[in-house]
Amino acid sequence: QVQLVQSGSELRKPGASVRVSCKASGYTFTTHTINWVRQAPGQGLEYMGWINSNTGNPTYAQDFTGRFVFSLDTSVTTAYLHINSLKAEDTAVYYCARDRRYCPGGICEPTEFDSWGQGTLVTVSS
Amino acid sequence: DIQMTQSPSSVSASVGDRVTITCRASQGISTWLAWYQQKPGKAPKLLIYAAAGLQSGVPSRFSGSGSGTDFTLTISSLQPEDFATYYCQQANRFPFTFGGGTKVEIK
């Protein structure tokens, strides 16, 4: 079955960096885009952007340009979210999510998200 | 960006009740609309795609409707496991924005 397993909780000081991993299994990794979604404590869902699992090309929502980096390692079917220069307001649960649409040619934009990682809590505090 | 507005923000209901949640888009999105259920401490779960498509494994008491700017999620007979927060999401134009959520609580 399709499964996305994320890395564990992280505690960082302001200004530091963090990497969150998202290990995919149960399907062909390169045929579905991976999306990233943020949820601050007690808040709703915020869409961060997506990465083309075939080409590795990332696309970022406006609020997530600059310090946020999406990457892939297809050899281990894993997507990564890197956050640099962490701020207290980055404290949140970060989710990876697979796009529902099957896209073997790798030129599709995401639609709906049919499988989600369990979430990774990133806490930024001095 | 397309803004998604859900109403109500919370609703109190009893087991067996019919519950309707609405979602309005700031511009037309055809039927590019999804609904998710999220329980505390858990990841969201896809319920409905393309406004009315029932995701595999989701009970038939969940249904979606609408097109353009106005959409509805209906739970025909609320079950104990349905108490959760529900989010709509537009899939028409990047960035794929979510609504603010509707919390379904026990009356």
HADDOCK unambig.tbl for C-alpha pairs under 7 A between the chains (distance, minus, plus):
assign (segid A and resid 44 and name CA) (segid B and resid 100 and name CA) 5.73 0.50 0.50
assign (segid A and resid 44 and name CA) (segid B and resid 101 and name CA) 6.48 0.50 0.50
assign (segid A and resid 45 and name CA) (segid B and resid 98 and name CA) 6.29 0.50 0.50
assign (segid A and resid 46 and name CA) (segid B and resid 97 and name CA) 6.96 0.50 0.50
assign (segid A and resid 46 and name CA) (segid B and resid 98 and name CA) 6.66 0.50 0.50
assign (segid A and resid 47 and name CA) (segid B and resid 95 and name CA) 6.83 0.50 0.50
assign (segid A and resid 47 and name CA) (segid B and resid 96 and name CA) 6.32 0.50 0.50
assign (segid A and resid 47 and name CA) (segid B and resid 97 and name CA) 6.00 0.50 0.50
assign (segid A and resid 49 and name CA) (segid B and resid 95 and name CA) 6.97 0.50 0.50
assign (segid A and resid 61 and name CA) (segid B and resid 95 and name CA) 5.71 0.50 0.50
assign (segid A and resid 111 and name CA) (segid B and resid 91 and name CA) 4.86 0.50 0.50
assign (segid A and resid 112 and name CA) (segid B and resid 34 and name CA) 6.27 0.50 0.50
assign (segid A and resid 112 and name CA) (segid B and resid 49 and name CA) 6.45 0.50 0.50
assign (segid A and resid 112 and name CA) (segid B and resid 91 and name CA) 6.48 0.50 0.50
assign (segid A and resid 113 and name CA) (segid B and resid 46 and name CA) 6.64 0.50 0.50
assign (segid A and resid 114 and name CA) (segid B and resid 46 and name CA) 5.54 0.50 0.50
assign (segid A and resid 116 and name CA) (segid B and resid 43 and name CA) 6.41 0.50 0.50
assign (segid A and resid 117 and name CA) (segid B and resid 43 and name CA) 6.91 0.50 0.50
assign (segid A and resid 118 and name CA) (segid B and resid 42 and name CA) 6.67 0.50 0.50
assign (segid A and resid 118 and name CA) (segid B and resid 43 and name CA) 5.56 0.50 0.50
assign (segid A and resid 119 and name CA) (segid B and resid 43 and name CA) 6.52 0.50 0.50
